[in-house]
């Protein structure tokens, strides 16, 4: 998606350790018009799918998922990261290794919010090695619901998580895929279709 | 706001320890149409204020703030809770005691995202004793910006945080204020204007 690629090229900052900072518009400060455009694009891409609910994970997925939900006219559910499983009610649970935080989180969703009838679109801001998305797919599977697809804002293509999911048969619609980036020069190259 | 009060009365669950669960529509599963209506109401209430940015705190404030931002046509910034201050760049920092989690978080916002020229509307899902909102007010003060007001979805009026902020001169617009609630009967009484 040209709009997002242009914004990353302009305002994204490449840091050492394969870190891309997009915190001025995507995951600390949020450009609402940009998120609205991302949501509209996913609605166009997944218009053939009977989406009933959007699933994301706190924290930075929530804004993006909510703006997308406006275009799909469905509720959002966000999975919670927790290091103490003391919530009440029946829970869907898995573990996710965080690339950013270098630790493992228990991730939960109340079982009553995903039913076997649901057709789920999973949304997240970033896709690197794919741990977070695989965790969310696992939660949907526990509920007996269908994953109709995955919508990602920024995929770091060179980390392989997206292609691994595609190889496993999931439809992954990343609106910008970074083929390579270089912390010294600041260069960012996008994958072309 | 009648729409929100009706929803709380219908789907809110009172738990012991002054806990009100609204996770089926506000802060775990999210009803986007409801959030859109809350955003429109704050836009009406604060239409006389020159809001330039909305500030909230992760995680459950983010969706509400984003939907409100759509009505104000301004960016959102969300403060991050962290227990390790290893983010780069200059930060605004404070500490917030969490009623829900019974612990203290360091809360940060990158300094470059709030400028002295900003007129900030602070948005959050809940107001109980007011710790989170006082922390966000502190961050805005550190930046030298103006707090134009606070928009809260659900205020637990009996915990006093909202009235304390009003007594200190802040304009607090809570769209539902709970005067009392009872875990045994499940009764919820709202404050009337």
Interface residues (C-beta under 8 A of the other chain):
Chain A: X15 X23 X24 X28 X29 X30 X31 X32 X33 X35 X36 X58 X59 X62 X63 X65 X66 X67 X69 X70 X73 X74 X75 X76 X77 X78 X80 X88 X109 X110 X112 X113
Chain B: X15 X23 X24 X28 X29 X30 X31 X32 X33 X35 X36 X58 X59 X60 X62 X63 X65 X66 X67 X69 X70 X73 X74 X75 X76 X77 X78 X80 X88 X109 X110 X112 X113
